[in-house]
Amino acid sequence: MRKSKSGIPNEILNEIFPQKLTRFQFPDKVYGRLRNGILSGKLKKGQKLSYDGVVHEFGISRWAAHKVISELKKDGLLVSKDKMGSFVV
């Protein structure tokens, strides 16, 4: 299974985001779709999500990616590991 720069396999990205998001999508849309992907099991436990990968994959700013990942952590869907990144719980 080939992975994108965000660490999410391309097949799963295509299921979660059937249409490519535009560069100016709100972070809330990215958050909602990633959240649904985690809750549905499409994003597997232990899968890594990086800020730079989310920025590149979804065309949002680094600030927006930080907001999305922070909200997912706050909701208990991601956990940070020192110097390793953020991972699906």
GROMACS elastic network, one bead per residue, 0.5 to 0.9 nm:
[ bonds ]
;  ai    aj funct       b0    kb
    1     9     6  0.63066   500
    1    10     6  0.76682   500
    1    11     6  0.77252   500
    2     8     6  0.86070   500
    2     9     6  0.55382   500
    2    10     6  0.60778   500
    2    11     6  0.79212   500
    3     6     6  0.76620   500
    3     7     6  0.55735   500
    3     8     6  0.54475   500
    3    10     6  0.54958   500
    3    11     6  0.84276   500
    4     7     6  0.54139   500
    4     8     6  0.56595   500
    4     9     6  0.58425   500
    4    10     6  0.57925   500
    4    13     6  0.84610   500
    4    53     6  0.77575   500
    4    57     6  0.74717   500
    5     8     6  0.74692   500
    5    50     6  0.83903   500
    5    52     6  0.79485   500
    5    54     6  0.78428   500
    5    56     6  0.72098   500
    5    57     6  0.68177   500
    6     9     6  0.84725   500
    6    48     6  0.78646   500
    6    49     6  0.58014   500
    6    50     6  0.57976   500
    6    51     6  0.77236   500
    6    52     6  0.70826   500
    6    54     6  0.52184   500
    6    55     6  0.81029   500
    6    56     6  0.73655   500
    6    57     6  0.62194   500
    7    10     6  0.89006   500
    7    47     6  0.72267   500
    7    48     6  0.58057   500
    7    49     6  0.58333   500
    7    50     6  0.72042   500
    7    53     6  0.69098   500
    7    54     6  0.87324   500
    8    11     6  0.84475   500
    8    12     6  0.68342   500
    8    13     6  0.65874   500
    8    43     6  0.73435   500
    8    47     6  0.73775   500
    8    48     6  0.75701   500
    8    49     6  0.72921   500
    8    53     6  0.88763   500
    9    12     6  0.54700   500
    9    13     6  0.64120   500
    9    14     6  0.88659   500
    9    43     6  0.86936   500
   10    14     6  0.61862   500
   10    15     6  0.87215   500
   11    14     6  0.52169   500
   11    15     6  0.64926   500
   11    16     6  0.88859   500
   12    15     6  0.50568   500
   12    16     6  0.61863   500
   12    17     6  0.83762   500
   12    37     6  0.82825   500
   12    42     6  0.62688   500
   12    43     6  0.72869   500
   13    16     6  0.51498   500
   13    17     6  0.57116   500
   13    18     6  0.77501   500
   13    37     6  0.88942   500
   13    42     6  0.89554   500
   14    17     6  0.51841   500
   14    18     6  0.50924   500
   14    19     6  0.77845   500
   14    20     6  0.86513   500
   15    18     6  0.56170   500
   15    37     6  0.87342   500
   15    42     6  0.83906   500
   16    19     6  0.88647   500
   16    33     6  0.63169   500
   16    34     6  0.74503   500
   16    36     6  0.79723   500
   16    37     6  0.62214   500
   16    42     6  0.80688   500
   17    20     6  0.63753   500
   17    21     6  0.75526   500
   17    33     6  0.73867   500
   20    58     6  0.79395   500
   21    24     6  0.80343   500
   21    25     6  0.64115   500
   21    30     6  0.86111   500
   21    58     6  0.63816   500
   21    59     6  0.74181   500
   22    25     6  0.56528   500
   22    58     6  0.79005   500
   22    59     6  0.69756   500
   22    60     6  0.86653   500
   23    58     6  0.73327   500
   23    60     6  0.60036   500
   23    61     6  0.87734   500
   24    27     6  0.89383   500
   24    59     6  0.74394   500
   24    60     6  0.66850   500
   24    61     6  0.88619   500
   25    28     6  0.82055   500
   25    29     6  0.68386   500
   25    30     6  0.76266   500
   25    58     6  0.84104   500
   25    59     6  0.79799   500
   25    60     6  0.69772   500
   26    29     6  0.56469   500
   26    30     6  0.70571   500
   26    31     6  0.88591   500
   26    60     6  0.80106   500
   26    64     6  0.79947   500
   27    30     6  0.51822   500
   27    31     6  0.59914   500
   27    32     6  0.85181   500
   27    60     6  0.73779   500
   27    61     6  0.89479   500
   27    64     6  0.55216   500
   27    65     6  0.71417   500
   27    67     6  0.72717   500
   27    68     6  0.61399   500
   28    32     6  0.59561   500
   28    33     6  0.85504   500
   28    64     6  0.89784   500
   28    68     6  0.73195   500
   29    32     6  0.50910   500
   29    33     6  0.61860   500
   29    34     6  0.85192   500
   30    33     6  0.53020   500
   30    34     6  0.60657   500
   30    35     6  0.83850   500
   30    58     6  0.74732   500
   30    60     6  0.88109   500
   30    65     6  0.86179   500
   30    68     6  0.71355   500
   31    34     6  0.52511   500
   31    35     6  0.59039   500
   31    36     6  0.84998   500
   31    65     6  0.88629   500
   31    67     6  0.86504   500
   31    68     6  0.52226   500
   31    69     6  0.77660   500
   31    71     6  0.76871   500
   31    72     6  0.73621   500
   32    35     6  0.50633   500
   32    36     6  0.61041   500
   32    37     6  0.85255   500
   32    68     6  0.89372   500
   33    36     6  0.50696   500
   33    37     6  0.60879   500
   33    38     6  0.86506   500
   34    38     6  0.62112   500
   34    39     6  0.86212   500
   34    43     6  0.81334   500
   34    68     6  0.87849   500
   34    72     6  0.84949   500
   35    38     6  0.51582   500
   35    39     6  0.61366   500
   35    40     6  0.84735   500
   35    72     6  0.70581   500
   35    77     6  0.75817   500
   36    39     6  0.50754   500
   36    40     6  0.58597   500
   36    41     6  0.83953   500
   36    42     6  0.84345   500
   36    43     6  0.89680   500
   37    40     6  0.52744   500
   37    41     6  0.62013   500
   37    42     6  0.50782   500
   37    43     6  0.54734   500
   37    44     6  0.87854   500
   38    41     6  0.52296   500
   38    42     6  0.60498   500
   38    44     6  0.68928   500
   38    45     6  0.82099   500
   38    77     6  0.72358   500
   38    88     6  0.71947   500
   38    89     6  0.85445   500
   39    42     6  0.77046   500
   39    43     6  0.79593   500
   39    77     6  0.82686   500
   40    43     6  0.76372   500
   41    44     6  0.57003   500
   41    45     6  0.80208   500
   43    46     6  0.87699   500
   43    47     6  0.67700   500
   43    88     6  0.72986   500
   44    47     6  0.56244   500
   44    88     6  0.66852   500
   44    89     6  0.82449   500
   45    48     6  0.88681   500
   45    87     6  0.74896   500
   45    89     6  0.52559   500
   46    78     6  0.89819   500
   46    86     6  0.89080   500
   46    87     6  0.52784   500
   46    88     6  0.50401   500
   46    89     6  0.62550   500
   47    86     6  0.83876   500
   47    87     6  0.53456   500
   47    88     6  0.53414   500
   47    89     6  0.83380   500
   48    78     6  0.89966   500
   48    84     6  0.88100   500
   48    85     6  0.68436   500
   48    86     6  0.57022   500
   48    88     6  0.65361   500
   49    52     6  0.88141   500
   49    53     6  0.70372   500
   49    54     6  0.71514   500
   49    69     6  0.81895   500
   49    78     6  0.86003   500
   49    85     6  0.70865   500
   49    86     6  0.54716   500
   49    87     6  0.59168   500
   49    88     6  0.75923   500
   50    53     6  0.50815   500
   50    54     6  0.61686   500
   50    55     6  0.85607   500
   50    65     6  0.88758   500
   50    69     6  0.85439   500
   50    85     6  0.63006   500
   50    86     6  0.64432   500
   50    87     6  0.85712   500
   51    54     6  0.52250   500
   51    55     6  0.61552   500
   51    56     6  0.86342   500
   51    62     6  0.68706   500
   51    65     6  0.58021   500
   51    66     6  0.64362   500
   51    69     6  0.75101   500
   51    85     6  0.85953   500
   51    86     6  0.86438   500
   52    55     6  0.50154   500
   52    56     6  0.61072   500
   52    57     6  0.84489   500
   52    62     6  0.71588   500
   52    65     6  0.79788   500
   53    56     6  0.51283   500
   53    57     6  0.58337   500
   53    58     6  0.82973   500
   54    57     6  0.51342   500
   54    58     6  0.57705   500
   54    59     6  0.77031   500
   54    60     6  0.76019   500
   54    62     6  0.83331   500
   54    65     6  0.60895   500
   54    69     6  0.88896   500
   55    58     6  0.57075   500
   55    59     6  0.54489   500
   55    60     6  0.50896   500
   55    61     6  0.58683   500
   55    62     6  0.57770   500
   55    63     6  0.89113   500
   55    64     6  0.79989   500
   55    65     6  0.58842   500
   56    59     6  0.54292   500
   56    60     6  0.73432   500
   56    61     6  0.87288   500
   57    60     6  0.82247   500
   58    61     6  0.89944   500
   58    65     6  0.88531   500
   60    63     6  0.81463   500
   60    64     6  0.60642   500
   60    65     6  0.65676   500
   61    64     6  0.50843   500
   61    65     6  0.62583   500
   61    66     6  0.85829   500
   62    65     6  0.50172   500
   62    66     6  0.61020   500
   62    67     6  0.85841   500
   63    66     6  0.50704   500
   63    67     6  0.62574   500
   63    68     6  0.87512   500
   64    68     6  0.62093   500
   64    69     6  0.86645   500
   65    68     6  0.50538   500
   65    69     6  0.61234   500
   65    70     6  0.83574   500
   66    69     6  0.52701   500
   66    70     6  0.58912   500
   66    71     6  0.84910   500
   67    70     6  0.51046   500
   67    71     6  0.61242   500
   67    72     6  0.86497   500
   68    71     6  0.52566   500
   68    72     6  0.63044   500
   68    73     6  0.87176   500
   69    72     6  0.50728   500
   69    73     6  0.61852   500
   69    74     6  0.85658   500
   69    78     6  0.75816   500
   69    86     6  0.79860   500
   70    73     6  0.50580   500
   70    74     6  0.60809   500
   70    75     6  0.86200   500
   70    78     6  0.85141   500
   71    75     6  0.61553   500
   71    76     6  0.86288   500
   71    77     6  0.87826   500
   71    78     6  0.88973   500
   72    75     6  0.51046   500
   72    76     6  0.63744   500
   72    77     6  0.52876   500
   72    78     6  0.56392   500
   72    79     6  0.85780   500
   73    76     6  0.50092   500
   73    77     6  0.56299   500
   73    79     6  0.58312   500
   73    80     6  0.78257   500
   73    86     6  0.83787   500
   74    77     6  0.76061   500
   74    78     6  0.79830   500
   75    78     6  0.77617   500
   76    79     6  0.70718   500
   76    89     6  0.73149   500
   77    87     6  0.84110   500
   77    88     6  0.59625   500
   77    89     6  0.53695   500
   78    86     6  0.61475   500
   78    87     6  0.52681   500
   78    89     6  0.52525   500
   79    85     6  0.83753   500
   79    86     6  0.54531   500
   79    87     6  0.53648   500
   79    88     6  0.65396   500
   79    89     6  0.62780   500
   80    83     6  0.85641   500
   80    84     6  0.75636   500
   80    85     6  0.56430   500
   80    87     6  0.63395   500
   81    84     6  0.53499   500
   81    85     6  0.56323   500
   81    86     6  0.63467   500
   81    87     6  0.77077   500
   82    85     6  0.68090   500
   82    86     6  0.89176   500
   84    87     6  0.88855   500
